[in-house]
Amino acid sequence: MTKKVLALVTHPDDAEFLCAGTMALLGEAGWELHMATMTAGDCGSKTLSQQEISAIRRQEAKNAASLIHADYQCLEFQDIFITYDKPSILKVVAHIRQVRPNMVLTMSPDCYMVDHEITSLLVRTGCFTAGMTNIKTPGIKPFDSVPHLYYLDPIEGKDKLGKPIEPTTVIDISSVIDLKSDMLACHVSQREWLREHHGMDEYLIAMKRQSQETGKKINKPYAEGFRQHLGHAYPQDNLLQEALPEFAVVV
């Protein structure tokens, strides 16, 4: 049976920036790939309406996902207003039950942006409760197990106070760095938004810089870092390492 991985992140381009290389390698290893964002990035423009920029960014995300033959879905939360509440939890639970993944990749629980942190909490709860039959998602059956859950490195590899966050599993993505760059380059509107709002015109360079810094941890040109959620009732074996034995290093 084909195994499935779900990268459920906050915004279009988060996965491309932080885990697209690993997703590409899992695809090469025969895994079925699913990518989803909580929002369509509807606040990421100074000139376009929420509806206009959302349509553009959804298409950019689909274009990027298509490069690795991944399915893409948007859960249609509103940018900046992702909330940890019952309706939000149910929406995430429903999506996890719909995909039925063996492994889930999501945002760091400690990151510079609150939307990222709330996404991490929602996905954590979604994984834990997807098999609980008393939590109802009409038309979608409960999932039969708790999937393996991994947190992506935060942006720049540091928490909101600037302290480094160290990954526990690092994936050598040197062989797919060009593909990862091509995926990120699909997000043309985000590059423009970062340039206008952040004064940042080094979109691809910043991604490669972080990948290079992570690569140094395992003496490889480029890498991506992950931390596995190992709390009670979650799987304890390192499925990511097992899936990519030639590329994974436990640090």
BELMOWO-V673619 format. One record per residue. N is the residue number from 1. RES is the residue in one letter. PHI is phi in degrees with one decimal (999 if undefined). NEAR is the number of other ideal C-beta (glycine too) atoms within 12 Angstrom. D_LAST is the distance of its C-alpha to the last C-alpha in Angstrom with 1 decimal. Layout:
BEGIN
n=N res=RES phi=PHI near=NEAR d_last=D_LAST
n=N res=RES phi=PHI near=NEAR d_last=D_LAST
END
This chain:
BEGIN
n=1 res=M phi=999 near=8 d_last=30.0
n=2 res=T phi=-66.5 near=15 d_last=28.1
n=3 res=K phi=-87.1 near=25 d_last=24.9
n=4 res=K phi=-119.7 near=31 d_last=24.8
n=5 res=V phi=-123.3 near=42 d_last=22.2
n=6 res=L phi=-117.4 near=45 d_last=23.4
n=7 res=A phi=-96.4 near=53 d_last=22.1
n=8 res=L phi=-109.6 near=49 d_last=24.1
n=9 res=V phi=-118.9 near=49 d_last=23.9
n=10 res=T phi=-87.0 near=47 d_last=26.4
n=11 res=H phi=-121.1 near=45 d_last=28.1
n=12 res=P phi=-56.3 near=46 d_last=28.9
n=13 res=D phi=98.3 near=43 d_last=26.4
n=14 res=D phi=-61.9 near=43 d_last=23.4
n=15 res=A phi=-66.0 near=45 d_last=22.0
n=16 res=E phi=-62.4 near=46 d_last=23.0
n=17 res=F phi=-75.5 near=45 d_last=21.3
n=18 res=L phi=-114.7 near=44 d_last=17.9
n=19 res=C phi=-146.0 near=49 d_last=17.5
n=20 res=A phi=-63.2 near=45 d_last=20.4
n=21 res=G phi=-63.7 near=49 d_last=18.5
n=22 res=T phi=-65.6 near=50 d_last=16.6
n=23 res=M phi=-60.6 near=50 d_last=19.9
n=24 res=A phi=-61.5 near=40 d_last=21.6
n=25 res=L phi=-66.3 near=34 d_last=19.4
n=26 res=L phi=-64.2 near=41 d_last=19.9
n=27 res=G phi=-61.6 near=32 d_last=23.6
n=28 res=E phi=-63.7 near=21 d_last=23.7
n=29 res=A phi=-83.6 near=27 d_last=22.3
n=30 res=G phi=98.5 near=16 d_last=25.3
n=31 res=W phi=-78.0 near=31 d_last=24.1
n=32 res=E phi=-84.5 near=24 d_last=26.6
n=33 res=L phi=-105.8 near=38 d_last=25.5
n=34 res=H phi=-129.9 near=36 d_last=26.7
n=35 res=M phi=-122.7 near=50 d_last=26.3
n=36 res=A phi=-144.3 near=45 d_last=28.0
n=37 res=T phi=-121.2 near=46 d_last=28.5
n=38 res=M phi=-67.9 near=45 d_last=30.0
n=39 res=T phi=-121.1 near=37 d_last=32.4
n=40 res=A phi=-96.3 near=38 d_last=34.1
n=41 res=G phi=69.0 near=40 d_last=33.5
n=42 res=D phi=-71.8 near=32 d_last=37.2
n=43 res=C phi=-101.4 near=27 d_last=37.2
n=44 res=G phi=-87.9 near=39 d_last=35.7
n=45 res=S phi=-158.5 near=27 d_last=39.0
n=46 res=K phi=-94.5 near=16 d_last=41.7
n=47 res=T phi=-120.2 near=14 d_last=44.4
n=48 res=L phi=-102.3 near=21 d_last=43.9
n=49 res=S phi=-70.5 near=14 d_last=44.5
n=50 res=Q phi=-58.8 near=22 d_last=41.8
n=51 res=Q phi=-66.5 near=16 d_last=43.2
n=52 res=E phi=-67.9 near=19 d_last=43.4
n=53 res=I phi=-69.5 near=30 d_last=39.8
n=54 res=S phi=-62.0 near=29 d_last=38.4
n=55 res=A phi=-61.6 near=21 d_last=40.2
n=56 res=I phi=-65.0 near=29 d_last=38.9
n=57 res=R phi=-72.9 near=39 d_last=35.2
n=58 res=R phi=-61.6 near=33 d_last=35.4
n=59 res=Q phi=-66.8 near=23 d_last=36.7
n=60 res=E phi=-61.8 near=35 d_last=34.1
n=61 res=A phi=-65.2 near=43 d_last=31.3
n=62 res=K phi=-63.8 near=27 d_last=33.2
n=63 res=N phi=-62.2 near=26 d_last=33.5
n=64 res=A phi=-65.0 near=39 d_last=29.8
n=65 res=A phi=-62.0 near=36 d_last=28.9
n=66 res=S phi=-64.7 near=20 d_last=31.6
n=67 res=L phi=-67.1 near=31 d_last=29.9
n=68 res=I phi=-117.4 near=36 d_last=27.4
n=69 res=H phi=59.3 near=22 d_last=30.0
n=70 res=A phi=-101.3 near=35 d_last=28.6
n=71 res=D phi=-76.6 near=25 d_last=30.8
n=72 res=Y phi=-127.6 near=36 d_last=31.0
n=73 res=Q phi=-136.7 near=28 d_last=32.5
n=74 res=C phi=-112.9 near=32 d_last=33.0
n=75 res=L phi=-83.4 near=37 d_last=33.4
n=76 res=E phi=65.0 near=24 d_last=35.9
n=77 res=F phi=-74.6 near=34 d_last=34.8
n=78 res=Q phi=-94.5 near=23 d_last=36.3
n=79 res=D phi=-53.9 near=30 d_last=34.2
n=80 res=I phi=78.2 near=20 d_last=33.7
n=81 res=F phi=-118.2 near=19 d_last=35.2
n=82 res=I phi=-69.2 near=35 d_last=32.5
n=83 res=T phi=-126.7 near=21 d_last=33.3
n=84 res=Y phi=-86.6 near=26 d_last=31.9
n=85 res=D phi=-147.0 near=16 d_last=35.0
n=86 res=K phi=-60.5 near=15 d_last=36.5
n=87 res=P phi=-59.7 near=17 d_last=37.5
n=88 res=S phi=-68.1 near=28 d_last=34.1
n=89 res=I phi=-60.5 near=32 d_last=32.3
n=90 res=L phi=-62.6 near=25 d_last=34.8
n=91 res=K phi=-64.7 near=33 d_last=34.3
n=92 res=V phi=-70.0 near=46 d_last=30.5
n=93 res=V phi=-57.9 near=38 d_last=31.1
n=94 res=A phi=-61.0 near=30 d_last=33.7
n=95 res=H phi=-69.3 near=37 d_last=31.5
n=96 res=I phi=-63.5 near=45 d_last=28.7
n=97 res=R phi=-63.9 near=31 d_last=31.5
n=98 res=Q phi=-67.5 near=26 d_last=33.1
n=99 res=V phi=-77.3 near=35 d_last=30.0
n=100 res=R phi=58.8 near=28 d_last=28.8
n=101 res=P phi=-80.8 near=39 d_last=25.2
n=102 res=N phi=-80.4 near=33 d_last=22.7
n=103 res=M phi=-140.6 near=44 d_last=19.9
n=104 res=V phi=-123.6 near=49 d_last=20.2
n=105 res=L phi=-113.9 near=50 d_last=18.3
n=106 res=T phi=-146.8 near=49 d_last=19.6
n=107 res=M phi=-68.4 near=43 d_last=19.6
n=108 res=S phi=-65.6 near=41 d_last=17.5
n=109 res=P phi=-68.5 near=29 d_last=19.5
n=110 res=D phi=-130.4 near=28 d_last=19.6
n=111 res=C phi=-149.6 near=35 d_last=20.8
n=112 res=Y phi=-70.2 near=22 d_last=23.8
n=113 res=M phi=-119.6 near=27 d_last=26.1
n=114 res=V phi=-61.9 near=21 d_last=27.5
n=115 res=D phi=-54.5 near=33 d_last=28.0
n=116 res=H phi=-65.2 near=37 d_last=24.3
n=117 res=E phi=-68.6 near=28 d_last=23.7
n=118 res=I phi=-68.4 near=33 d_last=26.7
n=119 res=T phi=-56.4 near=44 d_last=25.5
n=120 res=S phi=-58.9 near=37 d_last=22.3
n=121 res=L phi=-65.2 near=32 d_last=24.5
n=122 res=L phi=-62.7 near=41 d_last=26.9
n=123 res=V phi=-69.1 near=46 d_last=24.5
n=124 res=R phi=-57.8 near=35 d_last=22.8
n=125 res=T phi=-66.3 near=32 d_last=26.4
n=126 res=G phi=-60.7 near=42 d_last=27.4
n=127 res=C phi=-65.1 near=42 d_last=24.8
n=128 res=F phi=-67.8 near=28 d_last=25.8
n=129 res=T phi=-103.9 near=28 d_last=29.5
n=130 res=A phi=-61.1 near=38 d_last=30.0
n=131 res=G phi=-98.0 near=22 d_last=31.3
n=132 res=M phi=-82.0 near=24 d_last=33.6
n=133 res=T phi=-68.5 near=15 d_last=37.1
n=134 res=N phi=-82.6 near=9 d_last=38.8
n=135 res=I phi=-96.5 near=25 d_last=37.0
n=136 res=K phi=-95.9 near=17 d_last=39.3
n=137 res=T phi=-128.7 near=26 d_last=38.5
n=138 res=P phi=-50.4 near=10 d_last=41.9
n=139 res=G phi=84.4 near=8 d_last=41.8
n=140 res=I phi=-127.1 near=21 d_last=38.1
n=141 res=K phi=-75.3 near=19 d_last=37.3
n=142 res=P phi=-58.8 near=22 d_last=34.4
n=143 res=F phi=-79.1 near=31 d_last=31.2
n=144 res=D phi=-91.4 near=15 d_last=30.8
n=145 res=S phi=-159.5 near=23 d_last=27.2
n=146 res=V phi=-84.1 near=30 d_last=24.4
n=147 res=P phi=-71.0 near=39 d_last=22.1
n=148 res=H phi=-65.2 near=32 d_last=18.3
n=149 res=L phi=-118.9 near=43 d_last=17.5
n=150 res=Y phi=-128.2 near=50 d_last=14.7
n=151 res=Y phi=-97.3 near=43 d_last=14.9
n=152 res=L phi=-72.1 near=47 d_last=14.8
n=153 res=D phi=-60.7 near=42 d_last=13.7
n=154 res=P phi=-71.3 near=38 d_last=17.0
n=155 res=I phi=-57.8 near=34 d_last=19.2
n=156 res=E phi=65.0 near=26 d_last=18.3
n=157 res=G phi=68.0 near=34 d_last=15.0
n=158 res=K phi=-135.9 near=20 d_last=17.0
n=159 res=D phi=-80.8 near=22 d_last=18.9
n=160 res=K phi=-69.5 near=18 d_last=22.7
n=161 res=L phi=-100.1 near=11 d_last=23.1
n=162 res=G phi=88.6 near=14 d_last=21.1
n=163 res=K phi=-85.3 near=14 d_last=18.1
n=164 res=P phi=-63.3 near=18 d_last=14.7
n=165 res=I phi=-112.9 near=27 d_last=12.5
n=166 res=E phi=-94.9 near=23 d_last=8.8
n=167 res=P phi=-71.8 near=35 d_last=7.3
n=168 res=T phi=-107.3 near=23 d_last=5.1
n=169 res=T phi=-129.7 near=40 d_last=6.0
n=170 res=V phi=-119.5 near=38 d_last=7.1
n=171 res=I phi=-109.1 near=48 d_last=10.5
n=172 res=D phi=-71.0 near=32 d_last=12.5
n=173 res=I phi=-109.7 near=42 d_last=15.8
n=174 res=S phi=-56.6 near=27 d_last=17.7
n=175 res=S phi=-73.5 near=22 d_last=20.3
n=176 res=V phi=-124.0 near=33 d_last=21.3
n=177 res=I phi=-63.2 near=31 d_last=21.2
n=178 res=D phi=-67.6 near=21 d_last=25.0
n=179 res=L phi=-65.9 near=29 d_last=25.3
n=180 res=K phi=-59.6 near=37 d_last=23.0
n=181 res=S phi=-63.6 near=27 d_last=25.3
n=182 res=D phi=-63.2 near=23 d_last=28.3
n=183 res=M phi=-64.8 near=43 d_last=27.3
n=184 res=L phi=-65.0 near=39 d_last=26.8
n=185 res=A phi=-65.4 near=26 d_last=30.1
n=186 res=C phi=-64.2 near=35 d_last=31.9
n=187 res=H phi=-89.9 near=40 d_last=31.7
n=188 res=V phi=-61.8 near=25 d_last=34.5
n=189 res=S phi=-65.8 near=35 d_last=35.8
n=190 res=Q phi=-69.2 near=37 d_last=32.5
n=191 res=R phi=-60.1 near=29 d_last=32.5
n=192 res=E phi=-65.6 near=24 d_last=36.0
n=193 res=W phi=-63.0 near=31 d_last=35.3
n=194 res=L phi=-62.7 near=29 d_last=32.5
n=195 res=R phi=-64.6 near=19 d_last=34.9
n=196 res=E phi=-77.5 near=17 d_last=37.7
n=197 res=H phi=-88.5 near=18 d_last=35.9
n=198 res=H phi=-101.4 near=18 d_last=33.1
n=199 res=G phi=65.5 near=9 d_last=34.7
n=200 res=M phi=-121.2 near=19 d_last=31.7
n=201 res=D phi=-122.4 near=15 d_last=32.5
n=202 res=E phi=-139.7 near=16 d_last=29.3
n=203 res=Y phi=-51.9 near=27 d_last=27.9
n=204 res=L phi=-69.5 near=28 d_last=26.3
n=205 res=I phi=-63.7 near=18 d_last=25.5
n=206 res=A phi=-63.2 near=27 d_last=23.5
n=207 res=M phi=-62.8 near=39 d_last=21.5
n=208 res=K phi=-66.5 near=27 d_last=20.8
n=209 res=R phi=-62.2 near=19 d_last=20.0
n=210 res=Q phi=-65.4 near=35 d_last=17.2
n=211 res=S phi=-64.4 near=41 d_last=15.9
n=212 res=Q phi=-68.5 near=23 d_last=16.2
n=213 res=E phi=-61.9 near=27 d_last=14.4
n=214 res=T phi=-67.2 near=42 d_last=11.3
n=215 res=G phi=-59.5 near=30 d_last=11.9
n=216 res=K phi=-61.5 near=20 d_last=11.8
n=217 res=K phi=-67.7 near=28 d_last=8.1
n=218 res=I phi=-126.3 near=26 d_last=8.1
n=219 res=N phi=59.6 near=15 d_last=11.8
n=220 res=K phi=-126.3 near=27 d_last=13.4
n=221 res=P phi=-61.1 near=20 d_last=16.4
n=222 res=Y phi=-142.0 near=36 d_last=15.4
n=223 res=A phi=-156.5 near=40 d_last=12.6
n=224 res=E phi=-124.7 near=50 d_last=12.3
n=225 res=G phi=-111.6 near=45 d_last=9.8
n=226 res=F phi=-141.6 near=47 d_last=10.2
n=227 res=R phi=-124.5 near=31 d_last=10.2
n=228 res=Q phi=-87.8 near=32 d_last=12.0
n=229 res=H phi=-76.7 near=36 d_last=15.2
n=230 res=L phi=-119.9 near=20 d_last=15.5
n=231 res=G phi=-69.0 near=17 d_last=18.8
n=232 res=H phi=-52.3 near=9 d_last=21.9
n=233 res=A phi=80.9 near=18 d_last=23.2
n=234 res=Y phi=-89.7 near=25 d_last=20.3
n=235 res=P phi=-56.8 near=24 d_last=18.8
n=236 res=Q phi=-103.1 near=14 d_last=16.1
n=237 res=D phi=-79.9 near=16 d_last=15.0
n=238 res=N phi=-89.1 near=28 d_last=12.4
n=239 res=L phi=-64.7 near=34 d_last=15.1
n=240 res=L phi=-64.4 near=43 d_last=13.3
n=241 res=Q phi=-65.8 near=25 d_last=11.4
n=242 res=E phi=-66.7 near=22 d_last=14.8
n=243 res=A phi=-74.1 near=31 d_last=16.7
n=244 res=L phi=-129.2 near=37 d_last=14.9
n=245 res=P phi=-62.7 near=17 d_last=13.9
n=246 res=E phi=-80.1 near=17 d_last=14.8
n=247 res=F phi=-119.0 near=32 d_last=12.8
n=248 res=A phi=-94.0 near=32 d_last=9.6
n=249 res=V phi=-131.0 near=27 d_last=6.2
n=250 res=V phi=-87.2 near=23 d_last=3.8
n=251 res=V phi=-119.9 near=23 d_last=0.0
END
